[in-house]
Amino acid sequence: MDDEDRIPQSPEEFMAAVRGTQYEEFFRDEGELDRLFVRLLSSADDEMAKEVSHGLRDGSLTPRAIASGSAYQEFLASSVTKLGDTDFKAVFRELAAQQRVHDQHKSSDDREE
């Protein structure tokens, strides 16, 4: 298995994987990650995901309340199942491909200066 195909097993490994890439600063910003998470939930087809995003956005829900609330247990269980079905290798290959394109453009721009 190539390093590119290896799925990071911890936040530290994930940050090491994006270190030096165009994504590094984005993933360091927890506030930006929170906003991305809420945007992804709000654009989902699932009504419960939209409800959760609205609650997180307006402050009526907290991650702790979602995790401990019985009303959200089915939503969380199905979300974990969907997460387990995600092809993370494909996601990381796509990120690596995007990084190569970004690096090529940057290299080309640097030569033009």
N, C-alpha and C positions, 0 to 999 in steps of 0.2 A: 504494500500500500504506500503510495507517495505521500509525502508530508502534506501536499495540497489536498489530498483526499481525506486526511485524518481530521476527525471532528474534535475540536477542543473539548476537554473534559472538565474544565473549570473556568471561572471568569479570568483568572490569570493567564491560562493558556489561550483563551480567546483574545485577550488584549495583546499577547505576544504575537498572535497570528496577524493582527491588523497593524502592529507597530510599523511605522514607516510608510504606511499606505495613506491614501486620501481619506480613509475612514477612521483613522486613529483618533482625531480630535472629536469627531462626532460621538464615538463610543465611549469616550472619557466623560462626556457631559451627561450626567444622570438625568438632569432636567429635560434635555433634548430626547433622551431615550423614553422618558415618561410621556412626553408629548407625542412621540411617534407611536407608542403603544396605544394611547387614547385615540389617535387618528385611525390606526388600523382597526381598533374595535368599532369605532363609529362608522367605518365604511363596510363592515361585515354585513352579510345577509341575515345573520342571526339577530333576532330581536333582543335576546338577553344580552348579547355583546353590546348592542347599541345602548341598552339601559345601563349597563356597567360603565360604558364610556361616558355617558351623560353624568352619572353619579360621581365618577372620578373627576370629571371636568368641573362640576359645580361644587364639589367638596362634600356632597351628601353621603358619599361612600368612600371608604378607605380600603387599601388592599387587605388590611386585617379583617375588616368587616366582611369583605367578599369571601375571604378564605374561611371565616368562621360561620357565615350565615348559611342556614340550611337551604334557603331559597336559591342559593348559587351553587350548591353541590353538584347538581347534574350538569350545569354549564361548565364548571371546572373539570369534571370528569371527562366530558366530551372534548373539551379543549386540550386536555392532556393526551387523549387518544389521537386527536388530529395532529398534535405536535409530534407524537411518536410516528405518525405516518409521513412526516415531512422528509423529503430527500435532501438532507443537509449536505451531502456530498455534492449534489448538483448546485446547491446554493453557494457553497464555497468555490466550486469550479467557476461559476458565473462571476463571483466577486473577484477571483484571481484574473479572469479574462478582462473584466472591466479595469482592473488595476494595470494590466499590461498595456491596454489601450491608453489609459491615463498617462502612464510612464512614457509611452512612445510620443504622445502629443507634447508632454512636458520637455522631453529630450529634443524634439523638433523645434519647439519654441525657444529653448536655450541656445540652440545652434544659430537661430535667426538673429539673436541679439548681438 
